[in-house]
Amino acid sequence: MPEDRNAAGIPGKDLPPAERLASAVVTVPNILSAFRILLVPLFVWSLLSRKTLEPLLIFFIAATTDLFDGFIARHLHQRSRLGVVLDPAGDKMLMAASYIVLTLPGVVGPNRIPLGLTLLVFARDLMIVGGVLWAYLTFRLDPLLPSIIGKLTTAFQVGTVFLVLLTNHLGSEPGFLVIFHGITAALTAASGTQYFRRGLRILRDRRISKTG
């Protein structure tokens, strides 16, 4: 018999309260997101222990769970309110840890993420998170859907971490890393500017609607 779901695709609408809570919490995407969060301290420990293969494998596994939890949530209708928090939290924790540790001098080598790129990534994320919180608290607006350039930025930011981990494990210093870092920085700046402009447009429209 098909499982009851509400309009948002959250299962268990007509179940008793305890079972409804369990059905909205214990989903495959939520389990994968929680697993990704648990991998973060192990990932950091492996990097600080000067290992090269272990952090590469852990990061690959964590990135793979991110792909699968999103796919399952969308296509198997397992979205939940907890998942809306867990999924991006796992992503941000993994990427923040990756960029911080891989930027530290004397911790990893021979390749590191440039400090300027790390600062740019954090500045963009702080602006987006701050804007989303402000829009929700002020206007009760849902987060903006990611644009194509935003998705490209995420892909290149993840790719930057993976390539640094991979080349460090191989012990090589390829020249293309500099180019890849430059592309990642350009996309990060461009997508940050785009989100900022979209935020200003929303603020302007809201002011016009209030005065009108």
QUIKA-V881040 format. One record per backbone hydrogen bond with DSSP energy under -1.0 kcal/mol. CO is the residue of the C=O (numbers start at 0). NH is the residue of the N-H. Records with the same first field share a line. If there is no record, write none. Layout:
BEGIN
CO->NH  NH
END
This chain:
BEGIN
3->11
5->8
9->5
11->14
15->19
16->20
17->21
18->22
19->23
20->24
21->25
24->26
26->30
27->31
28->32
29->33
30->34
31->35
32->36
33->37
34->38
38->42
39->43
40->44
41->45
42->46
43->47
44->48
45->50
46->49
51->55
52->56
53->57
54->58
55->59
56->60
57->61
58->62
59->63
60->64
61->65
62->66
63->67
64->68
65->69
66->70
67->71
68->72
69->73
70->74
71->75
79->83
81->85
82->86
84->88
85->89
86->90
87->91
88->92
89->93
90->94
91->95
92->96
93->97
94->98
95->99
96->100
97->101
101->112
103->106
113->117
114->118
115->119
116->120
117->121
118->122
119->123
120->124
121->125
122->126
123->127
124->128
125->129
126->130
127->131
128->132
129->133
130->134
131->135
132->136
133->137
134->138  140
135->139
146->150
147->151
148->152
149->153
150->154
151->155
152->156
153->157
154->158
155->159
156->160
157->161
158->162
159->163
160->164
161->165
162->166
163->167
164->168
165->169
166->170  171
173->176
174->177
175->179
176->180
177->181
178->182
179->183
180->184
181->185
182->186
183->187
184->188
185->189
186->190
187->191
188->192
189->193
190->194
191->195
192->196
193->197
194->198
195->199
196->200
197->201
198->202
199->203
200->204
201->205
202->206
203->207
204->208
205->209
206->210
207->211
END
